[in-house]
């Protein structure tokens, strides 16, 4: 190991990075369960596309724009194509910079995948991938630079532990912009558009929570006190949000709902994200409990509008992110974080620093996302036609279905080889097709 | 009395239901079926295995009605289910010998007329 690298820190950060990478497919499971079955593969694929496209843009320029020296607004291109990134530790950390690239990159991937939740069931896959490439270059790295890369918010003293600005507010308000620009689904407000598999929703939420221990627990960039605090707060806060959500559900409808509980897990994890390493465990529990209320209100209110922000990215991420960022301003405690106190412990200035982030971040995320989608829309239609929407995005965009029985499927080609010629000629001559079952799909 | 059987696209099932309710036709069963008409078939590929999906998902409505409601029922199903493309489905009208309401033992026209009409 290069000098200055700590073995314990590196071991934990390797693990934490893998945990955060798991969150993107976990989000795919969560989102896929929330949409109708005919769109579930497409929805999952939008998360997987982020793992592909955003990783490439992160390595090419994203990392450098976020963590290059640069100015207050954006980094520079010194580390484009990961030049100059090796086994030596990044300044201020004790892990190899190469590992730091992977850890921070996994945040960028997840954040852009989150945005897809606003426009599922109708956006076309091609333009979406272009959007992912541009967004993961011009929005995430810029906002990450502000808080993590030495940008103006970090200079001003804004505390953001694991991405209340760059992950939660960025995705939440980008989602709002995308939903407003793409427009409502064809049947929105006319038909009940229900989650097709609530068990998948719960499974996805559980895996997201699991991954969040790497997300927050790793944001101390090492095996250290602040990481331990963040780790435990990531257990405490979402648990309290769950309890709070149960109560709100009981008051509103007399029943505790499963999809609501899954949402509560996400809201709790999001709300503690910016504050995880800055507040005491007891304040983390209070944060979790109170955070349920604003997100619950937004999620109940938004369907009454004509904004089809389909999977509640604004309510779960944008609003909970704002809540967490502001909470730091009140209850940060230097005894725990070793950096700064909040208003409640005698430092009113911290609240002002936090409010600055809340004023600027949503505007940038909303504005740039809106412009990017407008730009892409000039070259290609962003959304599927009404007829395509009716058939479902799985068949239209991918030529596959999530739940296919195989009954009545006629084998045309296996791995590029033609099946017996007589079958093809039968089909071409219009003779009635014989029914066949595809071969075991486990075989290549 | 007639049994009206309508086979329509799954994505139009809600429109058909809405049209039936608007026409005050209340006694309806529906089921998911797979079928083959003259429609263009979808080609799908799974890990290099390309298949032609010979059967399409359809929704089958079964509606038993007294004679005076037959035309309204057929109209509701056909207008609710129509997109204008091949594959919109079919409607079959069959004679119906007898109907019994399980709860009361009422028969025929009394049995097919939903309570509250």
Interface residues (C-beta under 8 A of the other chain):
Chain A: X187 X191 X387 X390 X391 X392 X395 X399 X400 X401 X404 X405 X406 X407 X408 X409 X410 X411 X412 X413 X414 X415 X416 X427 X433 X435 X438 X439 X441 X444
Chain B: X9 X11 X12 X14 X34 X36 X42 X43 X44 X45 X46 X47 X48 X49 X50 X51 X52 X53 X54 X55 X83 X85
